[in-house]
Amino acid sequence: MAKLQDILYKVHLKEVHGSTGLDVSGIQIDSRKVTTDNVFVAIKGELSDGHNYIGKAIELGAVAIVCEDLPALFHDGITYLQVANSHEAVAYMAHEFYGAPSKQLKLVGVTGTNGKTTIATVLFKLFTQLGYTCGLVSTVQNQIADQIIPSTHTTPDAVSLNALLRQMLDAGCTHVFMECSSHAIHQHRITGLEFTGALFSNITHDHLDYHKTFEAYIKAKKTFFDNLSASAFAISNADDKRGAVMLQNTAAKQYYYGLKTMSAFKGKILENGLQGLVMTVNEKEVHFMLIGEFNAYNILAIYGAAVCLGENPEQVLTVLSSLSSAEGRFDYIISANKVIGIVDYAHTPDALENVLGTIKKLRKGYEQVITVVGCGGDRDKTKRPIMAEVAASLSDKLILTSDNPRTEDPEQILRDMEAGLNSSAKRKTVTIADRREAISQAVKLAKPEDIILIAGKGHEKYQDIQGVKHAFDDKAILKELFQSPTR
């Protein structure tokens, strides 16, 4: 229980009707979850408006309502609080209700288009190996030390997130590493949290279905750094053309990493193969298990964060050299007849280009690269033809297939992708809507030492079709096909 007036600290109130001295047992943004003595915060979402469910929340036991638009009629004994932005208000309230857990943790956030999951996951592994009890909030999974909690969003809603941070603190966690998506930043899910540090990986076209313009997408990412305190650190990619823009208004201590630009955390690739990366990090030569130039950048970001958190640089590099990436990130297996299969989450043109560019550098010259890729439904349509164009330009054979079509027609998504192919690209492309059949066809086409890339879904264990999540695991299917005697 907490006093309502205590959890309203930092909330900008426009009007108050009723008492703020009452005790509240919890905060809810879903009216169906309301129980006795809860505060219900009415959120205007993309699919529904919480203001339509205020009456239901009161029936279920809500004693206070936080809303942007006050109802025409007030219920006796209920406190109504009008705010300018419900998303922002619930974030501040949740932080206070759960005892401001971020103030007692070393909380590090990671944002950018690509690399967030790998950076956050490897930081979690690194600090766990260094002897700390850690928490992880990521696209793949949330984790409290050894306890794995399935993830539904890259960044949870503000109430769930603060409850999770409280759990982490109560479990003895000292460090928490968290992906911060552009949606989460824009929707104030991380508002009110006190970050020890923040990392920027890179930015390319993505989520334009939500942000509408690339400028709005950049602004959402930048807001994260703008709101850091002077006691925090901010680390950005010096080689990304918007790396400096991200930090131009931050009060935090600024650092950069890069392969091409002089920076505090400087790297140089010496060798890049399926056995991993050999590179110098601030003049120290190290062999890493991670593969590819994009992971060289991730390594520098991780190293920089660890140093900024006060760890010994040499010890960090020693431990980091033995760590693997996150599940579904350049995740590869080799068949009995030496076909290499790679499963990767790459679902943006830039990420796909990075992965295929890495494969190009790994090949000896005579192997075929066979790519299987699709695009998600109900998401940014502008990247569909670009995804197909990138895949075709860097592959010997291309199979276009379904990703998560969601509520869209898979055939229409494929037509949108095909629009990016010229006549030469079309000659080496086939379209197979059934994803399992598409992967099977790639395996049938592959000869010894050929490379198959299955892109777009990575760690996901489902395929979302018309609102139903069907069991589907790219890597498991690839393993099964590799082991089949009839392949």
C-alpha positions in Angstrom: 0.0 0.0 0.0 1.0 3.6 -0.6 -0.5 7.0 -0.1 -1.8 8.4 -3.4 -0.3 11.8 -2.6 3.1 10.2 -2.2 3.1 8.5 -5.6 2.0 11.7 -7.4 5.4 13.2 -6.9 6.6 14.8 -10.2 3.1 14.2 -11.8 1.8 17.4 -13.5 -1.8 17.7 -12.3 -4.3 19.9 -14.2 -7.3 19.2 -11.9 -8.0 17.2 -8.7 -11.5 16.1 -7.6 -11.5 14.2 -4.3 -8.9 13.3 -1.7 -5.3 12.4 -2.5 -4.8 11.2 1.1 -6.2 7.7 0.5 -4.3 4.5 0.5 -3.9 2.7 -2.9 -2.9 -1.0 -3.3 -1.6 -0.9 -6.9 -1.6 0.9 -10.3 -3.3 -0.5 -13.4 -3.5 0.6 -17.1 -5.7 -2.4 -18.0 -9.1 -2.1 -16.5 -9.5 -5.9 -16.5 -6.7 -6.2 -14.0 -8.1 -3.7 -11.5 -8.7 -4.9 -8.0 -9.7 -3.3 -4.7 -8.2 0.1 -3.9 -6.3 0.3 -7.2 -5.5 3.5 -9.2 -6.7 3.2 -12.8 -4.8 5.2 -15.3 -6.7 5.8 -18.5 -4.3 5.5 -21.5 -5.1 6.5 -25.1 -3.6 3.6 -27.0 -3.2 2.8 -30.7 -6.1 0.2 -30.6 -8.2 1.3 -27.6 -8.9 4.2 -25.3 -8.7 3.5 -21.5 -11.1 6.4 -20.9 -13.9 4.1 -22.2 -13.2 1.7 -19.4 -13.2 4.1 -16.4 -16.7 2.9 -15.3 -15.6 -0.8 -15.4 -12.4 0.0 -13.4 -14.6 1.6 -10.7 -16.9 -1.4 -10.6 -13.8 -3.6 -10.0 -12.6 -1.6 -7.1 -10.6 1.4 -8.3 -10.6 4.3 -5.8 -8.8 6.8 -8.0 -8.8 7.6 -11.7 -6.0 9.3 -13.6 -7.1 10.6 -17.0 -6.5 13.2 -19.7 -10.2 13.9 -20.2 -12.5 14.1 -17.1 -15.8 12.1 -17.4 -19.0 14.0 -17.5 -20.3 12.4 -14.3 -18.2 11.7 -11.1 -18.8 8.7 -8.8 -19.1 9.5 -5.1 -16.0 8.6 -3.1 -13.8 8.3 -6.2 -10.8 10.6 -6.7 -10.3 12.0 -10.2 -7.0 13.4 -11.3 -6.7 15.1 -14.7 -3.2 15.1 -16.3 -1.9 16.4 -19.6 -0.2 13.0 -20.5 -1.3 9.7 -19.0 1.7 7.8 -20.3 4.0 10.2 -18.5 1.9 10.3 -15.4 1.8 6.5 -14.9 5.5 6.2 -15.4 6.2 8.7 -12.5 3.6 7.1 -10.4 4.9 3.5 -10.9 8.4 4.6 -10.1 7.3 6.0 -6.8 4.9 3.2 -6.0 7.6 0.5 -6.3 10.1 2.6 -4.2 12.1 4.2 -7.0 14.1 1.0 -7.7 16.2 2.5 -10.5 17.9 4.9 -7.9 19.3 1.9 -6.1 20.5 0.0 -9.2 23.2 0.6 -11.8 20.8 0.8 -14.7 22.2 0.9 -18.2 20.0 1.5 -21.2 20.8 0.6 -24.8 19.0 2.2 -27.8 19.5 2.2 -31.6 18.1 0.4 -34.6 20.4 -2.7 -34.5 22.5 -4.3 -31.9 20.4 -3.5 -28.8 19.8 -7.1 -27.9 23.3 -8.3 -28.4 24.8 -5.3 -26.4 22.4 -5.7 -23.4 22.6 -9.5 -23.4 26.4 -9.6 -23.5 26.7 -6.9 -20.9 24.5 -9.1 -18.6 26.7 -12.1 -19.3 29.9 -10.1 -18.8 28.9 -8.6 -15.4 27.5 -12.0 -14.2 30.9 -13.5 -15.0 32.5 -10.6 -13.2 30.7 -11.7 -10.0 27.7 -9.4 -9.9 24.0 -10.3 -9.6 22.4 -8.8 -12.7 19.1 -8.2 -14.4 18.3 -8.1 -18.1 15.4 -6.5 -19.9 15.5 -7.5 -23.6 13.6 -8.5 -26.7 14.5 -12.1 -26.3 13.8 -12.5 -22.6 13.9 -10.8 -19.2 16.2 -12.3 -16.6 16.8 -11.9 -12.9 20.1 -13.7 -12.3 19.3 -17.3 -13.3 15.5 -16.8 -13.5 14.2 -16.4 -17.0 11.0 -14.5 -17.6 9.5 -14.6 -21.1 9.5 -11.2 -22.9 6.4 -9.8 -24.7 7.8 -6.4 -25.6 11.3 -5.0 -26.2 10.6 -2.7 -23.3 7.7 -3.4 -20.9 5.0 -0.9 -20.0 5.9 1.5 -17.2 4.0 -0.4 -14.4 5.4 -3.8 -15.4 8.9 -2.4 -15.9 9.0 -0.7 -12.4 7.6 -3.9 -10.8 10.3 -5.9 -12.6 13.1 -3.6 -11.5 11.7 -3.9 -7.9 11.9 -7.7 -8.2 15.5 -7.4 -9.5 16.4 -5.2 -6.6 14.8 -7.5 -4.0 16.6 -10.4 -5.6 19.9 -8.7 -4.9 20.7 -7.3 -8.4 23.2 -4.5 -8.5 23.3 -4.0 -12.3 20.5 -4.1 -14.8 21.0 -3.9 -18.6 17.9 -2.9 -20.6 17.0 -2.4 -24.2 15.1 0.9 -24.7 13.1 0.9 -27.9 11.9 4.0 -29.7 8.3 3.1 -28.9 9.2 2.9 -25.2 10.9 6.2 -25.2 8.1 8.0 -27.1 5.4 6.4 -24.9 7.2 7.4 -21.7 7.6 3.8 -20.5 11.1 4.7 -19.2 10.2 8.2 -18.0 11.2 8.7 -14.3 13.9 6.0 -14.3 17.4 7.1 -13.2 19.9 5.7 -15.6 23.6 5.2 -14.7 24.5 5.0 -18.3 23.1 4.9 -21.9 24.5 3.5 -25.1 23.7 4.3 -28.7 24.4 1.7 -31.4 23.3 3.1 -34.7 20.2 4.3 -36.5 18.6 3.3 -39.8 15.1 3.3 -41.2 12.7 1.3 -39.0 9.3 1.7 -37.3 8.2 4.4 -39.7 4.7 2.8 -39.4 4.7 4.2 -35.9 6.9 7.3 -36.0 5.8 8.4 -39.6 9.0 10.2 -40.4 12.7 9.3 -40.0 13.2 12.6 -38.2 10.6 11.7 -35.6 12.3 8.3 -35.1 15.7 10.0 -34.5 14.1 12.5 -32.1 12.6 9.7 -30.1 16.0 8.0 -29.7 17.7 11.4 -28.9 15.2 12.1 -26.1 16.6 9.3 -24.1 20.0 11.0 -24.0 18.5 14.5 -23.5 16.9 13.3 -20.2 20.1 11.8 -18.7 21.5 13.4 -15.5 24.9 15.0 -15.2 26.0 12.0 -13.0 25.3 9.5 -15.9 27.5 8.5 -18.8 26.5 8.4 -22.5 28.4 6.4 -25.1 27.7 6.8 -28.8 28.9 5.3 -32.1 31.4 7.8 -33.6 31.2 6.1 -37.0 27.4 6.5 -37.3 26.6 9.8 -39.0 24.0 10.6 -36.3 26.2 9.4 -33.4 27.2 13.0 -32.4 23.7 14.3 -32.8 22.4 11.9 -30.1 24.7 13.4 -27.5 24.6 17.1 -28.5 22.1 18.1 -25.7 22.9 15.6 -23.0 24.1 16.6 -19.5 25.8 13.2 -19.1 29.5 12.6 -19.5 30.1 11.8 -23.2 32.2 9.0 -24.7 32.5 7.6 -28.2 33.5 4.3 -29.8 34.5 3.4 -33.3 36.5 1.5 -35.9 37.1 4.3 -38.3 37.1 7.5 -36.1 39.4 8.4 -33.2 37.4 7.8 -30.0 37.8 6.9 -26.3 37.1 3.2 -27.2 38.9 2.5 -30.5 38.9 -0.8 -32.3 40.6 -2.3 -35.4 39.6 -5.6 -37.0 42.6 -7.9 -37.7 40.7 -11.1 -38.6 37.1 -11.9 -39.3 35.9 -15.5 -39.8 33.6 -18.2 -38.5 36.0 -18.7 -35.7 35.3 -15.2 -34.4 36.9 -11.8 -34.5 40.5 -10.9 -33.9 40.7 -7.2 -33.2 42.6 -4.6 -31.2 40.6 -2.7 -28.5 42.5 0.4 -27.3 45.7 -1.2 -28.7 45.1 -4.6 -26.9 44.8 -7.6 -29.3 42.0 -9.9 -28.4 40.2 -12.9 -30.0 36.4 -12.8 -29.6 33.8 -15.5 -30.2 31.4 -12.9 -31.8 31.5 -12.7 -35.6 31.4 -9.8 -38.0 32.0 -6.1 -38.3 28.7 -5.2 -36.7 29.7 -7.3 -33.6 33.0 -5.4 -33.5 31.0 -2.3 -32.9 28.9 -4.1 -30.3 32.1 -5.3 -28.5 33.4 -1.7 -28.4 30.1 -0.4 -26.9 30.1 -3.2 -24.3 33.7 -2.6 -23.4 33.1 1.1 -23.1 30.1 0.6 -20.8 32.1 -1.8 -18.5 35.0 0.7 -18.2 32.6 3.5 -17.5 31.0 1.3 -14.8 34.4 1.1 -13.1 35.7 -2.3 -14.2 39.3 -3.2 -14.9 39.8 -2.9 -18.8 42.0 -6.0 -19.1 39.7 -8.1 -17.0 36.8 -7.0 -19.1 38.5 -8.0 -22.3 39.5 -11.4 -20.9 36.0 -12.3 -19.9 34.4 -10.7 -23.0 36.6 -12.8 -25.3 34.9 -16.0 -24.1 31.2 -14.8 -24.4 28.7 -15.7 -27.2 26.0 -13.5 -28.6 22.3 -13.4 -27.9 20.1 -16.2 -29.3 19.1 -15.6 -32.9 21.9 -13.2 -33.6 24.2 -14.7 -36.2 23.3 -18.0 -34.7 24.9 -20.7 -36.9 24.9 -24.5 -37.3 26.8 -26.7 -39.8 25.2 -29.8 -41.4 26.9 -33.2 -41.7 27.8 -32.4 -45.3 29.1 -29.0 -44.3 26.3 -26.7 -45.3 26.4 -23.6 -43.0 23.0 -22.4 -41.8 22.8 -19.0 -40.1 19.7 -17.7 -38.3 19.6 -14.0 -37.6 17.0 -11.5 -36.4 17.9 -9.0 -39.2 14.6 -7.4 -40.1 15.7 -4.0 -41.4 17.5 -3.3 -44.6 20.6 -2.1 -42.7 20.7 -5.2 -40.4 20.3 -7.5 -43.4 23.1 -5.7 -45.3 25.3 -6.0 -42.3 24.7 -9.8 -41.9 25.1 -10.5 -45.7 28.1 -8.2 -45.8 29.7 -10.3 -43.0 28.9 -13.5 -44.8 30.5 -12.1 -48.0 33.7 -11.5 -46.1 33.6 -15.0 -44.6 33.2 -16.9 -47.9 36.1 -18.4 -49.8 34.6 -17.4 -53.1 33.0 -20.5 -54.6 30.1 -21.1 -52.1 26.5 -20.0 -52.9 24.7 -17.7 -50.4 21.0 -18.6 -50.3 18.9 -16.1 -48.4 15.4 -16.8 -47.0 13.7 -13.6 -45.8 10.3 -11.9 -45.4 8.8 -8.8 -43.9 6.4 -8.4 -41.0 2.8 -7.4 -41.5 1.2 -4.3 -39.9 4.6 -2.7 -39.9 6.7 -0.2 -41.9 5.8 -1.0 -45.6 8.4 1.3 -47.1 11.3 -1.1 -46.2 9.8 -4.1 -48.0 11.1 -3.4 -51.5 14.4 -2.3 -50.0 14.8 -5.5 -48.0 14.3 -7.6 -51.1 16.7 -5.4 -53.1 19.4 -5.7 -50.4 18.9 -9.5 -50.1 19.1 -10.0 -53.9 22.1 -7.9 -54.4 24.1 -9.8 -51.8 22.8 -13.4 -52.4 23.3 -16.0 -55.1 19.8 -17.3 -54.6 16.9 -15.6 -52.8 13.7 -17.1 -51.4 11.1 -14.5 -50.3 8.7 -15.9 -47.7 6.4 -15.0 -44.8 7.7 -13.5 -41.6 4.9 -12.6 -39.2 2.1 -11.5 -41.5 -0.1 -10.6 -38.5 -3.4 -9.2 -40.0 -2.1 -8.6 -43.5 -2.3 -10.9 -46.6 1.1 -12.6 -46.8 0.9 -12.6 -50.6 0.5 -8.8 -50.6 3.5 -8.4 -48.4 5.5 -10.6 -50.9 4.3 -8.5 -53.8 5.5 -5.4 -52.0 8.9 -7.0 -51.6 9.1 -8.1 -55.2 8.6 -4.5 -56.3 12.2 -3.8 -55.2 13.6 -6.4 -57.6 14.9 -5.6 -61.1 14.8 -8.2 -63.9 18.3 -9.6 -63.0 17.3 -10.0 -59.3 14.0 -11.7 -60.3 15.9 -14.4 -62.2 17.5 -15.7 -59.0 14.5 -15.2 -56.8 11.6 -17.6 -55.9 8.6 -16.8 -53.7 7.3 -19.4 -51.3 4.8 -18.0 -48.8 5.0 -21.0 -46.4 8.1 -20.3 -44.3 8.8 -23.9 -43.5 8.6 -24.9 -47.1 10.9 -21.9 -48.0 13.5 -23.1 -45.5 13.2 -26.6 -46.8 13.7 -25.4 -50.4 16.9 -23.5 -49.3 18.3 -26.7 -47.8 17.5 -28.7 -50.9 19.3 -26.1 -53.1 22.4 -26.0 -50.9 25.6 -27.9 -51.8 28.5 -28.7 -49.4 30.0 -25.4 -47.9 27.1 -23.3 -49.2 25.7 -20.7 -46.8 22.0 -20.4 -46.0 20.8 -17.3 -44.2 17.4 -17.4 -42.6 16.6 -13.8 -41.7 14.0 -11.8 -39.9 12.7 -13.8 -36.9 15.9 -14.9 -35.1 15.0 -16.0 -31.5 11.3 -15.9 -32.0 9.5 -19.2 -31.3 6.2 -18.3 -33.1 4.7 -17.0 -36.3 1.9 -14.4 -35.9 -0.9 -15.1 -38.4 -4.2 -13.2 -38.0 -3.6 -12.6 -34.3 -2.8 -16.2 -33.5 0.8 -17.1 -32.5 1.7 -20.5 -34.1 4.7 -22.4 -32.8 7.6 -21.8 -35.2 11.3 -21.8 -34.6 13.7 -21.1 -37.6 16.7 -22.7 -36.0 14.8 -25.8 -34.8 13.4 -26.3 -38.3 16.8 -25.8 -39.9 18.4 -28.4 -37.5 15.6 -30.9 -38.3 16.0 -30.5 -42.1 19.8 -30.7 -41.8 19.4 -34.1 -40.0 16.8 -35.5 -42.4 18.2 -38.3 -44.6 16.0 -37.1 -47.5 17.3 -33.5 -47.5 
